[in-house]
């Protein structure tokens, strides 16, 4: 038992280093956007397009990442993409012109997509091998990486306004994290079968590949997309809602993001225990319903305090969505995981602008109401998903469309 415990901790720390690295790399360059803007002489619209290029690269990476996952596996792909992301920071520090900047940011999006899929595959494999929940804590380390990057950026700004020294230090820390992570990463991915499922014949597997997995992957992708819409929109619009609708002071308006972020980190530190006790499905269904109801009531009541309480409900409620959906997608194979991760990127990229369009047409209250609706859609999708059994449980939750299975069996 001590040896197994040590192996689990070693693997957990290694995969956590990947999550930390992705959050750290993203926040490192994002924190220097003003300096990059000044260096290249960009307008606000050009900066927006530059940020969009990263999302476009991540979305367009789906076929490439799916192929690389099959060829390299999650261990090698995670190491390769993390290494390239560290080196790409150095290219970002010396961007010669705007077209090159767009290309570099697009490549960054592709690498982010590759690391996002491969590190989540590693996390899912860790849970399967050691029969212990850990995915939510791994996602919490992503936020920790963003926080450390923000602190480093602040410290480097005190020393120099140049981007290159900052990114040299950041790249060095990323490489150190990568070297530390390498020995503990798992050599094999999680099997593409839901935990607890009986062995199937070749005919059954062929039938399943054309029916249930495609439908299940669709529900997982929709849940992921609307979950990331909820997360992204809260980060982008909560401060503006507090300032313009709730009439909060300029000092208090940023507390919207802070409340959501703190609640998400705290919830993710506790979510793995909740998953072991109640299972992934109930956690996602109840949490996303809480997010939708809490935010909707806050919008109806109005005011700063109700808004902050509603935002806290969102952070608490959606914290478990992405970790649990990634685990369920990984159980369906690398292609399903890659597609679901891509749909999450689409939600994160496209959600906030859509909320902006709604707010522009009908007002910010209706825009935030659309966020509550997105959380409700996640809860509804969760009722249609076949969730893997929690480690230590005898059987998984009922399968998708399980009620139809007896009739199908009788037909045969």
N, C-alpha and C positions, 0 to 999 in steps of 0.2 A: 504493500500500500504506500509506504513513503516514496518508493521509486516512481510509482504511477503519479503520485501527487507532485513530485519534482518535475516529471516530464510534462505534466499539464501546465504547471506554472511557467516552465521554460517556453512552451509553445504559446501560452497566453501572452507572455511578455513580448515574444517575437512578433506575433500578429498585431499586438497593441502598438508596437513600434511602427508598423506600416500605417495604421490608422492615424497615429500621431504625425507621421511624416506627411501624409496627404493634407491634413489640416494645417500643419506648419508651412508647407510649401505654398498653399493657396493664400493664406493670410500674409505671408511674407511679401509676395508681389502685390497683393491687393493693398497693403498698407502704404506702398510707394507709388500708387497711381498718381497722386498729385505731382510727384517728382517726374514721373514718366511723361505726364501731360505737358509739364513745363519744358522738358528736354526736347520733345518732338513738336512743341507748339500746337497742340491739338485743341480743337473746340470741344464743347460738351457733347455734341452729337458724335464726333469722332471717337471720343472716349467710350460712349455707349456702344458704338459699333465694335470697338476693340474688345470690350467685355463680351459682347455677343459672339465674337469669333471663338472664344473659349467654349461657350455652350454649343455652338455649331460643330466644333471639332469633336466634342464629347458625343453628341448625337450621331454624327456621321461615322464614329468609330465602331459602331455595332458589328458590321460584318467582319472587319479586321480583328476586333477583339475576340469574337466568337471563334474565328479560325486559329488565332494564337492560343486561345485556351485549349483547344483540342490538340494543337501541336506541341505546346510547351508545358501545359499544366499551370496551375495557379502559383506554384512556388517559383518557378523560373520567370514567369511573366511578371509577378509582383516585384521580384528583384530587379529585373530589367527596366520596368517602367519607373520604379522608384529611383534608380540610378539616373535615368534620363531626365527625370523631373528635377533632380538636384543640379545636374549640369545645365539644364535649360535656364535656371536662374541666372547663370553667368551670361547667357545670351540676352536675357531680358535687361541686364545691366548696361549693355552696350548696343542698344537698338539704333541702327543708323538712320532709318526713315520709317514712315508710316506703313507702306506696303510690307516691309520686312516684319514690322511689329505685328501686323495682322496675321502673317504666316506663322510667326513664333507662337502667338496666342492660340491659333488653331491647333498647332502641334501640341501645345500644352493641354488643350481639351482632349485630344486623342489619348495622350498619356494618362490624364486623370481618369478617363473612362476605363483604360486598361487596368490601372491600379485599383480603382474602385471595385471592379468585378473580381479581380484576382484576390484582393485582400479579404473580401467578403466570402469568397470560396474557401479561403484558408480558415476563416472564423467558423464557417459551417462545418468544415472537416474536423476542426478541433472539438466542436460539440459532439459530433458523431463518434469520434474515436474514444473520447474520455467520458462520454455520457454525462456531460455537465454543461449547464447553460453559461455562456459568457459573451454572447454577441452584443447585448446591450452595453456592457461595460466597455467593450471594444469601441463601440460608437461614441461612448463618452470621451474616450481618449482623443478622438478627432477634434472635439471641442477644446480639449486641453492643449492640443497642438496649435490651434488657432490663437488661444490665449497667450501661449509662450511666444509665438511669433509677433503678436502685437506688442508685448513687453519688450522684446528684442528690438523691434523697429523703433520704439520710443527711445530706448537707450542709445541706439546707433545714431538717431537724429540729433541727440545731444552732443555727440562726438563729431559728426560730419554730415553735411547735406548730400554727399555723394552716394549714389546707389550702389556702386561697385563694391566698396568695403563691406557694406551691409550684406549684400548677396553672397560675397565670398564667405563670410562668417556663417550665414544661413546654409549655404551649400555644404560647408564643412560639417555642420551639425547633422545635416541630413545624411551625409555619407557615414558619419559615425553611427547614427541610428541604424543604417542599413547593414553595416558590418556587424553590429551587435545582434541584429535580428536574424541574420542568415543561418546560423547553426540551429536555431530553434524552430524554423518553419517546417511544416509537414511536407513530406515528399509526395503524398497522394491526396487527391481531392475527395470530398464526401461522395458516396455512391449516389447515383441518380435514381434512387428509389426511396419512397417515403418510409420513415422508420416504422417498423412493425408490420409492413405489408408482407403477405405470404409470397413465396416464389411463384412465378407465372410461367406458363408454357410459352413457346415461341409464338403461337397463334394469338395468345392473349396479349403478349407484349406488342405484337404488330398492330392489333386492334387498338390497344391503349395509345400507341403513338399517333393514331389518326383521330382519336376522339378526346379522351379525358385530359391528356397533357396539354393540348392546344387550348382547351377551354379553361383549364386551371391556370395556365400561364397568362391568359387574357385577364382573368379576374385579379391575379397577383399584380399584373402590370397596371391595371386601372387603380387598384388600391395604392400602389407605390406612387403613381403619378399624382393622384389627388392628395396623398400624404405629403409629398414634397411641395405641392402647391400651397398647402396649409403652412408648412414650415417657412418656405421662401417668402410668402406674402406677409407673414407676421414680421419677419425681419425687415421687409421693405416698407411696410405701410403702418405699423403700429405707432411709431413716433409721430408720423404725420396726423394720424387719427387723434392722438392725445392732444396735439397742438391746435389743430384746426377745428375739431368737432367737440372734444371734451374741454377745450380751452385751458389746457395745462400750461404751466410756465415753460420757458425755454430750457430751464434747468431740469425740469421733471419729465419733459417729453421723451428723452432717451431711455427712461426707465421702462418703457414698453419692451424694447429689445432685451434689456437686462433681465426683466422678470421672466420672459419666455425662455431665455438662454439658461438662467439659473435653474428654473424648474425642469428643463429638459435634461440638464446634466445630473441633477439630483435623482430624477426619475429613472434615468438610464443606469445609475449606480444601483438602484433597487430592483429594476425590472427583471433581472435574471432570477432573483429569488421568487418574484411573483410568477414568472413563467413556470418554475418548478412546481409551484403550489397549485396554480389554476390552469396552466396551459396557455399556449400562444393565442389561440382563437379568442377566448374570453377577455384576455388582456387588450387585444386590438379592438374588439367590438365595443367593450365598455369604455376604453380610453378615448377612442375617437368620438363616441357618442357624448362623453363628458365634454370634450373640446367643443363640439358643435353646440350643445346646450348652454354651456357656460358663456361662450362668446355671444350667442344669440340673446341671452338674457341681459348681458352687459350692454349690448347695443340698444335693447329696448328700454332699459332703465336710464342709460346715459350717465355722464359724469366721469371724473377721473378715477375714483376709487373702484366703482363697478367695472370700469374698463381694465384696470390692473388685475382685478380678481378674474375677469374673463380671460385675459391674456395668460394668467397663471394656469387656468384650466386647460388652455390650449397647449402650453408647454408640457404640462403633466400628462395630458391625454394622448398627444401624438408622439411622445418620446419613444414608445415601444413599436410604433408602426414599421419604420424602416428596418430595424434589426430583425423583427419577426418575419417580415415579408422576404428579406434576403435569405433567411434560413429555409423558408418554405420553397423559394425559387431554386436554391442550391440543391434541394432534394430532388428536383426534376431534371437536373443536368446543367452543364455549363452554358448551353445555348439558351435555356430558359432564364438562367441567372443573368446572362448578358442582356437579353431582351428586356427583362424587368428593370435592370439597372439603367438601361437607356431610357425607358419610359419615365423613370424617376428623374433623370436629367432633363427630359422634356418638360416635366411638371415644374421642376425648379427653375428652368429657363423661361418657359412660356407662361407660367402661372401669374407672377407679379405683373407683367404687362397687361394680361387680360383683366386682372383686378383693377388696374389703372384705367382701362377702357370703360369698365362698369362704373367706376367712381366718376369719371369724366362725364358720362352720360346721365347718371342718376344720383350721384353724390357718394361721398366716401362711406356713409353708413351702409348703403346698399353694397358698396364694394367689399366692405368687411363682412357683410352678410353672405356674400358669395364665398368667403373663406369658411364661414360656418357651414355652408352647404357642402363645400369640398370635404370637410371633416365628416359630415354625415354620410356622404357617399362612401368614404372609407369604411365606416361601420357597416353599411349595407353590403359592400363587397366582401367583408370579412365573414359574413354568414354563408357565402357561396364558395369559400376556400377550404381545401383539404389541408389542415394544419398538421405538421409532423408531431408525433407524440413527444411530450416533454421527457427529458432523461429521467429514468426511474419509473415511468408510468408503464403499465402493462400494455395498453392499446392506444392507438392514435385516436384523434377525434373523428367523428363520422366523415366519410369521404364526400366529395362533391357529388351532388345528385344521388346520394345514397338511397333515398327513398325509391328511386327508379330501378335499383339493382335487383330486388326480388322479382319484379315483373320480368326483367330481362332474363333472369335465370330460369323462370318458369317457361319462357318462350323457347328456350333451348331444350 
